[in-house]
Amino acid sequence: MKLLLHACCAPCSAPILEWLINNDIQPSIFYYNPNIYPETEYVIRRNEIERYCKKLNINFLEGEYNHAAWLDRIRGLEDQPERGSRCLECFKLRLAVTAKVASDNGFDTIASSLSSSRWKSLNQIDTAGNLAVENYPSLTYLAKNWRKGGLQQRRNELLKENGFYNQLYCGCEFSIRSCATPQPQN
């Protein structure tokens, strides 16, 4: 399996990378997150995952950061709650670009670290992932609940071991407002 992992951040990606490597899968990371606001936050998160990739000798790819284009894509959905239609549209964009990059670079599988977050809908992420690979017959989407099998606990351990920056909101300016009273999803 030649897997391209869409990475949202180092804390969410680290236990997944460890699991993949321990299961004889050599992943590459694709950091594509035009939703993250402000750009300084984007850079901090990018630098953390890139630093971890260097530590593990994992190939790191970065997509274009174009927050204005992302805002155009979700226009009209700004007032949607977390796990609402704005999040689904955001996932669809990010995983569609991941699928294109994977196809263009000879990968056969994509996955996303978004599936590790308790604050996100697995159904939305899997829907976006499956839609993303529809136009690429040689590409599959690995739908996996990265919250299970001790990976959530391992995330917390790796966060401390590596001194990762741990963000307090999903990424976009609209998710900031909900971080005061987050509602995790089981």
C-alpha positions as CSV (number, residue, x, y, z in Angstrom):
1,M,0.0,0.0,0.0
2,K,1.3,3.4,-1.0
3,L,-0.7,5.7,1.3
4,L,-1.0,9.5,1.3
5,L,-2.3,10.7,4.7
6,H,-4.0,14.0,4.8
7,A,-2.8,15.6,8.0
8,C,-4.6,18.3,9.9
9,C,-2.0,18.7,12.6
10,A,0.9,16.8,14.4
11,P,-1.1,15.7,17.5
12,C,-3.8,14.0,15.5
13,S,-1.3,12.6,12.9
14,A,1.4,11.2,15.2
15,P,-0.4,8.1,16.5
16,I,-1.7,7.3,13.0
17,L,1.8,7.5,11.6
18,E,3.1,5.3,14.3
19,W,0.3,2.8,13.7
20,L,0.9,2.8,9.9
21,I,4.6,2.3,10.3
22,N,4.0,-0.5,12.9
23,N,1.7,-2.2,10.3
24,D,4.4,-2.1,7.6
25,I,2.7,0.8,5.7
26,Q,5.1,3.6,4.8
27,P,2.9,6.8,4.6
28,S,3.6,10.2,3.1
29,I,2.0,13.3,4.6
30,F,-0.1,15.8,2.7
31,Y,-0.7,19.0,4.7
32,Y,-3.5,20.8,3.0
33,N,-5.6,23.0,5.2
34,P,-6.8,26.2,3.6
35,N,-9.5,26.4,6.3
36,I,-7.0,27.3,9.1
37,Y,-7.2,30.8,10.3
38,P,-5.3,33.0,10.9
39,E,-2.3,32.2,8.7
40,T,0.0,32.3,11.7
41,E,-1.9,29.4,13.1
42,Y,-1.6,27.5,9.8
43,V,2.2,28.0,9.8
44,I,2.5,26.8,13.5
45,R,0.6,23.6,12.7
46,R,2.5,23.0,9.5
47,N,5.8,23.5,11.2
48,E,4.9,21.0,13.9
49,I,3.9,18.2,11.5
50,E,6.8,18.9,9.2
51,R,9.2,18.7,12.2
52,Y,7.7,15.3,13.2
53,C,7.9,14.0,9.6
54,K,11.6,14.9,9.6
55,K,12.1,13.0,12.9
56,L,10.4,9.9,11.4
57,N,11.9,10.3,7.9
58,I,8.5,10.6,6.3
59,N,7.9,12.4,3.0
60,F,6.1,15.7,3.6
61,L,4.0,17.4,0.9
62,E,2.2,20.7,1.3
63,G,-0.8,22.0,-0.6
64,E,-1.5,25.6,-1.4
65,Y,-2.7,27.8,1.5
66,N,-5.5,29.9,0.0
67,H,-7.9,30.9,2.8
68,A,-9.8,33.3,0.5
69,A,-10.7,30.5,-1.9
70,W,-11.8,28.3,1.0
71,L,-14.0,31.1,2.3
72,D,-15.6,31.3,-1.2
73,R,-16.2,27.5,-1.1
74,I,-18.1,27.6,2.2
75,R,-19.9,30.9,1.5
76,G,-23.4,30.8,3.0
77,L,-22.4,28.1,5.5
78,E,-20.6,30.4,8.0
79,D,-23.3,30.1,10.6
80,Q,-23.5,26.3,10.5
81,P,-22.6,24.6,13.8
82,E,-19.6,22.3,14.1
83,R,-20.3,19.0,12.4
84,G,-22.8,20.8,10.2
85,S,-22.8,21.3,6.4
86,R,-19.8,23.7,6.5
87,C,-17.6,21.0,7.9
88,L,-18.8,18.5,5.3
89,E,-18.0,21.0,2.5
90,C,-14.6,21.7,4.0
91,F,-13.8,17.9,4.3
92,K,-14.9,17.4,0.7
93,L,-12.6,20.1,-0.6
94,R,-9.6,19.0,1.4
95,L,-10.0,15.3,0.6
96,A,-10.7,15.9,-3.1
97,V,-7.4,17.8,-3.4
98,T,-5.7,15.0,-1.4
99,A,-7.1,12.5,-3.9
100,K,-5.8,14.5,-6.9
101,V,-2.3,14.8,-5.4
102,A,-2.3,11.1,-4.5
103,S,-3.4,10.1,-8.1
104,D,-0.8,12.5,-9.7
105,N,2.0,11.1,-7.5
106,G,1.4,7.3,-7.8
107,F,-0.3,6.6,-4.5
108,D,-3.0,4.0,-4.3
109,T,-4.7,4.9,-1.0
110,I,-5.6,8.0,0.9
111,A,-6.7,8.5,4.5
112,S,-7.1,11.5,6.8
113,S,-6.0,12.3,10.4
114,L,-9.4,14.2,10.6
115,S,-10.8,10.8,11.6
116,S,-8.9,10.9,14.9
117,S,-10.7,13.9,16.3
118,R,-13.5,13.3,18.7
119,W,-14.9,16.7,17.6
120,K,-15.5,15.7,14.0
121,S,-18.2,13.5,12.4
122,L,-16.7,10.2,11.1
123,N,-19.6,9.9,8.8
124,Q,-18.9,13.3,7.2
125,I,-15.2,12.5,6.8
126,D,-15.9,9.0,5.3
127,T,-18.4,10.5,2.9
128,A,-15.9,13.1,1.8
129,G,-13.2,10.5,1.4
130,N,-15.3,8.2,-0.6
131,L,-16.5,11.0,-2.9
132,A,-12.9,12.1,-3.3
133,V,-11.7,8.9,-4.8
134,E,-14.7,8.4,-7.1
135,N,-12.9,9.9,-10.1
136,Y,-9.7,7.9,-9.6
137,P,-10.3,4.2,-10.3
138,S,-6.8,3.2,-9.0
139,L,-7.3,5.1,-5.7
140,T,-9.0,3.9,-2.6
141,Y,-10.0,5.7,0.6
142,L,-9.1,4.0,3.9
143,A,-12.0,4.6,6.2
144,K,-10.7,4.0,9.7
145,N,-11.8,5.1,13.1
146,W,-8.4,6.3,14.4
147,R,-10.0,7.0,17.8
148,K,-10.1,3.3,18.7
149,G,-7.5,0.7,19.7
150,G,-5.7,3.0,22.2
151,L,-4.8,5.6,19.6
152,Q,-6.5,8.4,21.5
153,Q,-4.4,7.6,24.6
154,R,-1.3,7.3,22.4
155,R,-2.1,10.7,20.9
156,N,-1.9,12.3,24.3
157,E,1.4,10.5,25.1
158,L,3.0,11.5,21.8
159,L,1.8,15.1,22.3
160,K,3.7,15.2,25.6
161,E,6.7,13.3,24.4
162,N,7.2,15.5,21.4
163,G,6.2,18.8,22.9
164,F,3.6,19.4,20.2
165,Y,1.7,22.6,19.9
166,N,-1.9,21.6,20.8
167,Q,-4.4,23.8,19.2
168,L,-7.7,24.7,20.9
169,Y,-10.0,24.8,17.9
170,C,-10.4,22.9,14.7
171,G,-8.9,25.6,12.5
172,C,-11.4,27.9,10.8
173,E,-12.5,31.2,12.3
174,F,-16.0,29.8,12.6
175,S,-14.9,26.9,14.8
176,I,-13.2,29.3,17.3
177,R,-16.6,30.3,18.6
178,S,-17.5,26.8,19.6
179,C,-14.3,26.0,21.4
180,A,-15.5,27.4,24.7
181,T,-18.2,24.7,24.9
182,P,-17.0,21.8,22.8
183,Q,-19.3,18.8,22.3
184,P,-17.2,15.7,21.6
185,Q,-18.7,13.0,19.5
186,N,-18.3,9.4,20.5
